[in-house]
Amino acid sequence: MILLLFIPVICHSQNPSRWRGPNENGYYPDTGLLKVWPTGGPQVLWHYDKLGEGFSSPAFGNGMIYTSGMEKETGYVYALRQDGSLVWKAPYGSEFLKSYPGSRGTPVIDGDHLYILSGMGRLSCLSSNSGQLLWTKDLFQEFGGRNTEWGLAETPVIHGDKLICTPGGKIHNVIALNKYSGDLIWTTKGMGEIPAYCTPLLIEIGGRNLLITHTAKNIIGVDADKGDFLWHYPHVNIYDIHPNTPVYHDGQVFCFSGYGKGGVMLRLNEDGSEATKMWFCETMDSRIGGAVYMDGYLYGSGDKNREWQCIDWSSGQVKYESKELGNGVVIAAEGLLYIYSQRGELALVKPGSLSFEIISEIRVAFGSGQHWAHPVINEGRLFVRHGNALIAYKIR
């Protein structure tokens, strides 16, 4: 009886996993990492090559590694041990079959629960221990949601007992569901626009929990506790594609997208209920690669403007550009950048306000398809997803 009473506390004591690290900013807290990689690159600890098609990053919880992929027409969650061996895989429904087929969203792990949103709008809650389906919601049928041209690509956000996502309905634009039952807690009309492939950013500012995300033609701010629609700022490109999670630091939030659009820096007021423009930078037009803030500067690559760039956070001034690596995804740890380019380059880079120094560089040798998935650093290992393969590199 005593053991049973303590099990819920243990299961729910760990923080839910979050897209692009514990603060959703692409910066990972690991320490003691290699400052230079060995000749030939960091040691490959293992690679698992049966993930099917997809672009999901790995997520971590309960001593396990979770990711998603598509086999034939069905999406699966894969649960791996730390040595890369498969524990179980479980279906969660049909996945996106058109252009660039495969899974999009990364699983979210919250104790003994796992959440996954398919490219076809089905939100599923599974047991993180067994893969058993606990509940499911069709965001299109139940909330008037509408799909995007290349399939929903959102990773849901956990906030307390709430699971927040963006169906993109005219009435139910952004919603919060009870993470245990799937029941609706709040809903907001937002701007009534379709989703924009964006995983929302959740921050705390002035005592308010604020959710910031992109929809088709606007950046929007929503009170994460009550669902109140607080503000919007127009941000339009020709395809309504805005996949990058905004980057936040010290009361300012940078929101950006590709196809030559670029990014805008917004200043939030004391409690996040208002946002005003500070500056705009057209060259920082990353399509899907994200960006990271570090020591007063923003680092990322472009889409139409394909160079890697260093941007002054306070002014938007471009400090320098580099074409030494192909454009792509960037994350960071211990003051260094980890770049995974669309050409399959994997590089360790020392950033600075005056130069872009490549310390070490290799090619990703396993997997197939596009080099688009966002890498993850966990317990001294760099995890790279490339199509059907997940690769674990030793970087400590």
N, C-alpha and C positions, 0 to 999 in steps of 0.2 A: 504493500500500500504506500509506503514512504517513497519508493522508487517511482511509482506512478504519479504521485503528486509533484515530483521534481522534473519529470520528463518535459512538460510544456515549457518550463523556465529555460531548460537547456536548449531546446529546439529553437526558441524564439529569441534567445539572447544575442545571437550573432546579427550583425547588421545585414540588411538585404544587399545583394550584389547590385552594382550600378554600372551603366554603360560608360566606358572610357574612364574607369577608375573610381575610387571612393568619393571623389568630389566632382565627378563628371567633367573633368577638365583635361584629361589626357595625361595627367602627371601622377606617377605611381610612387608610393612611399618606400619601396624597397631600398635597402642600403647595402654597402659592401660589394657593389657591382664592379665588374671589370671596367677599367678606364681605357684599356686597349684590348682588342680581341686577338687571340692567337692567329698565326699565319693559317689561312684557310678558313678562318671564322671560328666562332664559338662552337664548342662540342655539341653535336646533335645527340641529345639524350634518348630520344625516340621519335618516331613519326607514326601516326595512325592514318591509314590511307583508304578508309571505307566509309567516308562521311556522306557520300552522294554529292549532289550539286548544292551550292549555297555560298553565302557570304557572311555567315554568322561568326562573331568572335567567340572565344571560350568564356565561360563564367565559372566561378569557383564557390564552393560551399560544401559543408559536411565532409571535408576531406576528399571531395570528388571534383571532376572537371566535366562541365556540361557544354554542349553546343548543339546546333541543329543542321539539318541537311535534307535534301529531297531525293528519294529513290522512286523512279518512274514518276507517278503523279502525287505521291504521298510525302508529307513532311514528317520527319522524325526528330526526336530529341535523343542524343547519344550521351550516356553517362560513362565516363572513363575513370579508371583508377589513376593514381599519380604516376604510375609507370607506363601509362598509355594503353593499357588493356581495357577492353570493353566489359562493362558490368551489365548494362542493359541498354536497349533502345526501344522507344515507344512512339507510336504514331500519334499525330495531333490533327490530322486532316489534310485536305488537298492543299497543294502549294502552287506557287506561281509558275506557269508553263510557257509564257510568251517570251518576249525579248529578255535575254539573260535569265533563264529559268533557274529556280532554286529558292532556298530559304533566304529570308532577309534579316529578320529580327534575331537578336541574341537572347537566350533564356535569362530570366531573372530568378535568382535563388533567394528564398526567404525561409530559412529553417527547413521544415519538412514540406514546404510548398515550392513549386516551380511554375513560372508563368511564361507563356510563349505566344506571340501574335504572328499569325501567318500572313503571307502576302495577299491572301484572299479574304482577310478581315475576320478570321476566326481567332478569338482570344481563348486560350485554354489554360486551366490550372491542373497541374499534375502533381502526384507525389514525387518529391525529389529523391525518395528512397527506392521506389519501385517503378516509377513511370505510370502508375495507375491514374486514369483520368478522374478528376474530382468534380470539376464543373467546366462548362464551356459557354461562350456567348458569341453569337454572330453579330458583329458590329454593324453590318449592313442591314440585315433583316430586323434587328431589334432596336437599333438606334438611328436608322435612316442614314447610315454612313454611305460613303461613295468611294470607290476605289480610284487609285491613281493609275496613270498609263503603265507604269512599270511595277505596280504592286506595292502595298503598304510595306514600309521599311522602318517601322518604329519599334523601339524596345520600350515596353511600359515602365513607368516609374512608381516605386513604392513610397508611400508617405504615411507612416503610422499604420492604421488599419485600411488605408485606401490604396487602390491600384488605379493609376491615372493613365489614360490613353486618349487618342484623338480619332474618333470615328469619322469626323468630317461631315456630320449631318448638318442640315440647315438649322435644326433645333438643338440636337445633341451634338454639338461640335467638339467639345472636350468634355470628358466624363470622368468621374471617380466612382469605382465600384468597391464594395466590401471585398477585401482580398480573400476572405474565407468562404463567402457564399456566392459572390458575383452579383449581389443585389446593388442597385443603383443608390449611391449616397448623394451625389450632386451632379448637376449638368449645367453647361453654359453654352449659349448660342455663339459666343465669340463673334467672328465676322461672318459666320455661316458658310465658310469656304471649305473646299476639299483639303485633305491633309497634304503635306509637302515633304514626306519622307523623313521628317525630323523627329529625333528622340528629344523630348523636352528637357530643359534644365530646371532643376529644383534648387532654390537657394533660400537662405534666411536673411532678411534685411529689416532692421528696425522693428523686430518682434513679429514680422509677417513672414509666412512661408509662401514664397512667390514661385509660380511656374511660368517659365518663358519658353515659347516655341514659335515655329513658323507654321503658318498655313499658306494657301496658294499665293496670296498677294500681300500678306501682312505678317509682321511680327506682333505677337500678342502676349499680354501679361494677365495672369489669372491667379486669384487667391487660392492657394492649394488646400486650405482648410474648408472654405465655404463655397468655392466655385464662382465667386464674384468676378465678373469680367472688368478689369481695371483700366487697360489702355491698349492701344494698337499703334503701330508705326508702319506705313506703307513700305514694302520691299518686293519689287516685281522683277522677274526675269522672263524670258520669252517662253519658257516651258513650265513655269510654276513649280520648279524643282529647287528645294532648299534643304538638303539633307544634313547640313552641319549643325550639331548641337552648339548653341551660343557659348561664348567664353566669357566668364565673369571674374572680375577682380575689383575690390574696393569701391563698390557702388557704381561701377561701370560695366556694361555688357556689350560685347562685340558680336554682331549677327551678320552672317556672310553666306554667299552662294555663288555658283559658277555661271558659265555662259557669258562672261564679260561683265556680270553685274557688280561684283565686289562686295564690300562690307561697310556697315555703318556702326559707329560707336555711339551708344546711348548712355546718358547719365540718368540714373534712377534717383528719385527723391528719397527722403529719409526712410520712408516705410515701403518703398517700391510701388506706390499707387500711381506714379506718373513717370514718364520717360521722355527725355528730350535729346535731340541730336547734338552730338559734340563735333564729330568729323566723319568724313566718308573717304574710303580708299578704293578706287576702282580696280587696282591691280591685284588685290588680295581676293581673288574670285575662285577659291577652292570649290570644286564641285562636290566631292564626297570625302576628302581627306582630313578634315578637321584642322585645328591649329592649337598651339599651346602658348600660354603666357609664362614668361620667365624674366624676373629681374628688370621689369620695366619695358619689356619688348614682347612682341607677338611674332611667332614663327609659324609659317605655313607655306604652301605652294599654290600656284594659280591653276586655272583651267584654260581659258583663252590666253591668259598671261601665265605661261607654264613654269616660270622661274620659282625657285625657293626664295622667300623674302623675309627680311627682318623689318618689322614695322614698329615705330615708336608708339607705345601704348597711349601716351598723353596727347600726342599731336596728330598721329596718323601718317607721319612722314616716313617714306620708304628709306631705310638706312642703306640697304644694299640688296642686290639680287644675285642669284647663282643658278647656273644651268648644269652644274657638275653631276647632278642626279636627276632622274626623271621625276615629274611631279607625282604626288601620292599622299600617303598617310603619315602623320607624325604623332608620336607620343614622347614622353620624357620621364627621366628619373635621375636623381642625384646630379642635376645641373647639366645633363647631356641629352641630346635629341636622339631618338631611334626612328629612322626613316625607312619606310617600306614603299618603294616606288611602283608605279604601274608597269614598269619595265622588269620588275622582279628583283631589283636591287634592294639589299638590306644593309643599312649603314648606321654606324655610330658616329655622331657629329657633335663637335664642340661649338656651341653658338656664341655669338658676341655681337656687339653693336657695330663692329667694323668689318667683320669677316665671317666666313662660313667654312669651318675646318673639318674635312672628312678624316676621322681618326682611323676607322676600319670599314671595310666594305666587302660583301660577298653577294652571291646570287642565290636565290631560293631554289633549291634543287628538286623539291618534291611537290606533288600536287599538279593541278591542271586549271585552265581557264584564266579568268581575270585576276590580277593582283589587287584586290579592292578591300579585303577584310581588314579591320583595325586590329593590330597586334595588342597583346596584353602582357604585362610583367607581373609575375606572381612567384614569390618565394625564391628569388634568385634565378628564375627562368624566364626566357622570352618566348612567348607562344605566338606563332604565326599560322594563320589559316590561309591555305591556298587551294580553293576548290574542294576536291575530295580529301585533302590531307590537312592534318593538324600537326605541326612540328614544334617540339620543345627543345630550345637551345639553352645550354648552361651558360649563364652570364655572371655568376658569382664564383 
